[in-house]
Every structure is written in C-alpha cells, then in structure tokens.
C-alpha cells in the first residue's frame, strides 16, 4: 500500500496487474492494508526525524478476505503453507516497508520473493530479525524490533562511479539541464 491509510495506488495497481497477467498469476491489490498513515522515510530523513521498521510494522496488517477479482472476495485467506508471494516495492529507501510486508506474509507460512523497481542511493537496507509471534491479520504494536542484517549501500555498488554519475544526472534533471 501507499503511506496513507487504506490501500492501493491506481497507477501501480494497473501496472502490477498487467505484470501478473503475463505470468497467469493473480494480483491482490488489497492483500496488505495500511490501517494508519505512516511516515515516509525520505521525508523523515529530510526533517531530521529518526524512524525504524516499527513505522511500517505498526501501520499495516494483512486482509484475511481480499478481493479475488473486482467483485468477488476470497472466502478464506489466500496465504499459507505452500504459497509464494511476489512482493514488489516501487522505490526502496531503507527497506522498512518491504521488510515489514515480508514479515507479515511469512507469518502466514507463505514464502516471499522480493523485487524492488528502484533503490534510493546512499541508504542501507536493514533486514528484520525474528519477531515475536503475532497475528498478521490484525493491527499490531512492536517496539525495538531485532535486526538480522544490514546490507550497506557502499558494499553493494557494482560500479564505483555510479553514485557520482547518478548525482550529476539527478542534479541536471532537477534544474532542467537536459542534454541536447
């Protein structure tokens, strides 16, 4: 879901739905519900606010009866043992929303494959550790969650000149300095 309470983003939903049809797999737009608006990582960083995974963990839950199609609901939860979910994030900053969604889905017994379309530069990804038992279909409240691993940005750069080149290109884009 987006960062605001509710679920969905019509543009992303349509793109992912088409992607799913290519593989004859269902896209379930209301599988993850945001019950409370969360703070965006980039905005928090710009305002000097420190956030962690709890910003996401405490604002989502899974929908036990999401839409199978626009007019029909699942009669029972579609997740569980033997199921695999392709979890797609449009832009990953620190991995808080990505990891939180993974934790909720895995709590059902389903496996998760994670794909991010874009990764913001100069930020590390923090992987959640083992969480205490919780009901993924209800709002939860976590404090001081364990981290399993941090994937540092600098240790995962394929081309050492990429950050400099991207910074130059983003600067040109922001100032409308287009190449001729």
C-alpha positions in Angstrom: 0.0 0.0 0.0 1.0 3.6 -0.1 1.9 5.6 3.0 -1.6 6.8 3.7 -4.2 4.7 5.5 -6.1 2.4 3.1 -4.6 0.6 0.2 -3.8 1.0 -3.4 -2.3 3.3 -6.0 -4.3 3.1 -9.2 -1.3 3.5 -11.5 0.8 0.9 -9.7 -2.1 -1.4 -9.3 -2.7 -1.4 -13.1 0.9 -1.9 -13.9 1.3 -4.8 -11.5 -2.0 -6.3 -12.6 -0.7 -6.4 -16.2 2.6 -7.9 -15.0 0.7 -10.6 -13.1 -1.4 -11.5 -16.2 1.8 -12.0 -18.2 2.6 -14.9 -15.8 -1.0 -16.0 -15.3 -0.8 -15.0 -11.6 -3.3 -13.1 -9.6 -2.5 -9.6 -8.3 -4.2 -9.0 -5.0 -4.3 -5.2 -4.5 -5.9 -5.2 -1.1 -3.8 -8.0 0.5 -1.9 -5.5 2.6 -4.0 -2.9 4.4 -2.5 0.3 5.8 -4.7 1.0 8.9 -2.7 4.0 10.0 -0.8 6.6 7.9 3.0 6.0 8.1 5.9 8.5 7.9 7.7 8.4 4.6 11.4 7.6 5.1 12.8 10.3 2.8 10.5 13.0 4.4 11.5 11.9 7.9 15.2 12.0 7.0 14.8 15.5 5.4 13.1 16.7 8.6 15.7 15.0 10.9 13.2 12.5 12.3 14.5 9.1 13.2 12.3 6.1 12.2 12.7 2.4 12.0 10.8 -0.7 10.9 8.1 0.0 13.6 6.9 2.9 11.5 5.7 0.3 9.0 5.1 -2.8 11.2 2.7 -0.8 13.4 0.7 0.7 10.5 -0.2 -2.4 8.3 -1.9 -5.8 8.6 -3.0 -8.4 6.1 -6.5 -8.6 4.8 -8.0 -12.1 5.5 -10.6 -11.7 2.7 -9.0 -9.6 0.0 -10.6 -9.3 -3.5 -10.1 -12.3 -5.8 -11.3 -10.0 -8.6 -13.2 -6.7 -8.6 -16.5 -8.2 -7.5 -15.5 -11.4 -5.5 -13.8 -11.8 -2.2 -11.7 -14.7 -1.1 -13.7 -16.9 1.3 -10.6 -17.7 3.3 -7.1 -16.2 3.5 -5.2 -16.9 0.2 -1.9 -17.1 2.1 -0.4 -20.0 4.0 1.9 -23.0 3.7 2.8 -23.9 0.1 2.0 -20.4 -1.2 4.6 -18.0 -2.6 4.1 -14.3 -2.9 6.0 -12.0 -5.3 6.3 -8.8 -3.2 7.0 -5.7 -5.3 8.1 -2.3 -4.0 8.3 0.6 -6.3 11.0 2.5 -4.5 13.0 1.1 -1.6 14.7 3.5 0.7 15.8 1.6 3.8 13.7 -1.4 3.3 11.3 -0.7 6.2 8.0 -1.2 4.3 9.5 -4.0 2.2 10.7 -6.0 5.3 7.5 -5.3 7.2 5.3 -6.7 4.4 7.6 -9.7 4.2 7.4 -10.4 7.9 3.6 -10.2 7.8 3.3 -12.5 4.8 5.8 -15.0 6.1 3.9 -15.1 9.4 1.1 -16.9 7.5 3.6 -19.7 6.4 3.8 -18.4 2.8 7.2 -17.8 1.2 8.1 -14.3 -0.2 10.1 -13.3 -3.3 11.0 -9.6 -3.1 11.6 -7.3 -6.1 12.2 -3.6 -5.9 11.9 -1.5 -9.1 14.2 1.3 -7.8 16.6 1.7 -4.8 17.4 5.1 -3.5 21.1 5.9 -3.4 23.2 6.3 -0.3 21.0 4.4 2.1 21.5 0.9 3.6 18.9 -1.9 3.7 18.1 -3.3 7.2 16.7 -6.8 7.3 14.3 -7.7 10.2 15.3 -10.4 12.6 12.9 -12.9 14.2 9.8 -11.1 15.5 7.7 -12.4 18.4 4.6 -14.3 17.5 1.8 -12.0 16.2 -1.5 -12.2 14.2 -0.7 -10.8 10.7 -4.4 -10.2 10.1 -4.8 -7.7 12.9 -3.1 -4.4 13.7 0.0 -5.0 15.9 2.3 -2.9 18.0 6.0 -3.6 18.0 8.8 -1.8 19.9 12.6 -2.2 19.4 12.5 -4.9 16.7 15.6 -7.1 16.1 17.6 -6.6 13.0 19.2 -9.7 11.3 21.5 -8.0 8.9 22.3 -4.7 7.2 23.2 -4.5 3.6 25.3 -1.5 3.3 25.0 0.7 0.2 28.7 1.1 -0.3 29.4 -2.6 -0.1 26.9 -3.4 -2.9 27.9 -0.9 -5.5 28.7 -2.6 -8.8 30.3 0.5 -10.4 32.2 2.8 -8.0 31.5 5.8 -10.3 27.7 5.1 -10.4 26.8 7.3 -7.3 28.7 10.3 -8.8 27.1 9.8 -12.2 23.6 9.4 -10.7 24.1 12.5 -8.5 25.1 14.5 -11.6 22.2 13.2 -13.7 19.6 13.9 -10.9 21.0 17.4 -10.4 20.7 18.1 -14.2 17.1 16.7 -14.1 16.1 18.9 -11.1 17.5 22.0 -12.8 16.1 21.1 -16.2 19.6 20.9 -17.7 18.6 18.4 -20.4 21.3 17.0 -22.8 21.0 18.2 -26.4 
